[in-house]
Amino acid sequence: VWKALSEFYLDTELQKDDYIRIASVFRQSPYSLDQIRKIDIYEVAPVLQSNLLNIAGEWAGFDEKWLVENCTKQFARRNNSFKRIFFYLKNFLTYWTRDHHFKKVKEYI
C-alpha cells in the first residue's frame, strides 16, 4: 500500500493503467479506502510530501527499501497525539494534489 500510495507523490501524470493497478493493490489489501487515506496522511505524506513541493521532484519512483524504512518510522509515530495533529495539519499543504488521485482510484475499486 505504501508503494502504491507513493505514486501519488511523483512528478508525473498518472494514466488509466496506473489507477487500475493502484486500485488493484488497494482492493487486495486488508484496508478500507478510508484506512488507506489515513495511511497516506500519517505514514506516507510525512515522508514524501516534500516531493510535491519540489520544482524538480522525483518522477521515476522512490527506492522501495528507503520508502519502507521511512514509512515504518512514521507508522511507529502514528499513535502519538502530538504527531497525529502535526501530520494532519501539515497534510493541508498537499492534500488537494492527492485527492484527485483517490477519486480516480475509487472509480476502479
C-alpha positions as CSV (number, residue, x, y, z in Angstrom):
1,V,0.0,0.0,0.0
2,W,2.9,2.4,0.8
3,K,4.4,1.8,-2.6
4,A,1.1,2.3,-4.4
5,L,0.5,5.5,-2.5
6,S,3.9,6.7,-3.3
7,E,2.9,7.1,-6.9
8,F,0.6,9.9,-5.9
9,Y,3.8,11.9,-4.9
10,L,5.7,11.5,-8.2
11,D,6.2,14.4,-10.5
12,T,4.4,12.6,-13.3
13,E,0.8,12.4,-14.7
14,L,-0.7,9.1,-13.8
15,Q,-2.6,7.3,-16.6
16,K,-5.7,5.0,-16.5
17,D,-3.5,1.9,-16.3
18,D,-1.7,3.3,-13.3
19,Y,-5.0,3.9,-11.5
20,I,-6.2,0.4,-12.3
21,R,-3.0,-1.1,-10.9
22,I,-3.2,1.0,-7.8
23,A,-6.9,0.2,-7.3
24,S,-6.0,-3.5,-7.5
25,V,-3.3,-3.1,-4.8
26,F,-5.9,-1.3,-2.6
27,R,-8.5,-4.0,-3.2
28,Q,-6.1,-6.8,-2.3
29,S,-5.0,-5.1,0.9
30,P,-6.9,-5.7,4.2
31,Y,-7.6,-1.9,4.4
32,S,-10.7,0.1,3.5
33,L,-10.2,3.2,1.3
34,D,-10.8,5.4,4.4
35,Q,-8.0,3.5,6.2
36,I,-5.7,3.9,3.2
37,R,-6.4,7.6,3.2
38,K,-5.2,7.7,6.9
39,I,-2.2,5.6,6.0
40,D,-1.4,8.3,3.4
41,I,-1.9,11.2,5.8
42,Y,0.1,9.7,8.8
43,E,2.6,7.4,7.2
44,V,3.3,8.3,3.5
45,A,2.7,12.1,3.3
46,P,5.2,12.9,6.1
47,V,7.9,11.1,4.1
48,L,7.0,12.1,0.5
49,Q,5.1,15.4,0.5
50,S,8.2,17.5,0.0
51,N,8.5,15.9,-3.4
52,L,5.2,17.6,-4.4
53,L,6.6,21.0,-3.4
54,N,9.9,20.5,-5.2
55,I,10.1,22.0,-8.7
56,A,12.4,19.2,-9.9
57,G,10.7,16.4,-8.0
58,E,11.2,12.7,-8.3
59,W,9.4,11.2,-11.3
60,A,10.8,7.7,-11.8
61,G,9.8,6.2,-8.4
62,F,11.1,6.0,-4.9
63,D,13.6,3.4,-3.7
64,E,11.4,0.8,-2.1
65,K,13.8,0.0,0.8
66,W,14.1,3.6,1.7
67,L,10.3,4.1,1.4
68,V,9.5,1.1,3.7
69,E,12.1,2.2,6.3
70,N,10.7,5.7,6.5
71,C,7.1,4.8,6.4
72,T,7.7,2.3,9.1
73,K,9.2,5.1,11.3
74,Q,6.1,7.2,10.6
75,F,3.8,4.2,11.5
76,A,5.6,4.0,14.9
77,R,4.8,7.7,15.5
78,R,1.2,7.5,14.3
79,N,-0.3,7.0,17.7
80,N,1.5,9.9,19.3
81,S,-1.3,12.5,19.6
82,F,1.1,15.5,19.0
83,K,2.5,13.9,15.8
84,R,-1.1,13.0,14.6
85,I,-2.1,16.6,14.9
86,F,1.1,17.8,13.3
87,F,0.8,15.4,10.4
88,Y,-2.9,16.2,9.9
89,L,-2.3,20.0,9.8
90,K,0.8,19.6,7.6
91,N,-1.3,17.5,5.2
92,F,-3.4,20.5,4.2
93,L,-0.4,21.8,2.2
94,T,-0.7,19.0,-0.3
95,Y,-3.9,17.1,0.2
96,W,-5.5,18.7,-2.9
97,T,-2.7,17.3,-5.0
98,R,-3.6,13.7,-3.9
99,D,-7.4,13.9,-3.5
100,H,-8.0,13.7,-7.3
101,H,-5.9,10.5,-7.3
102,F,-8.1,8.9,-4.7
103,K,-11.2,9.9,-6.7
104,K,-9.7,8.3,-9.8
105,V,-8.7,5.1,-8.0
106,K,-12.1,4.8,-6.4
107,E,-13.6,4.5,-9.9
108,Y,-11.7,1.3,-10.4
109,I,-12.2,-0.3,-6.9
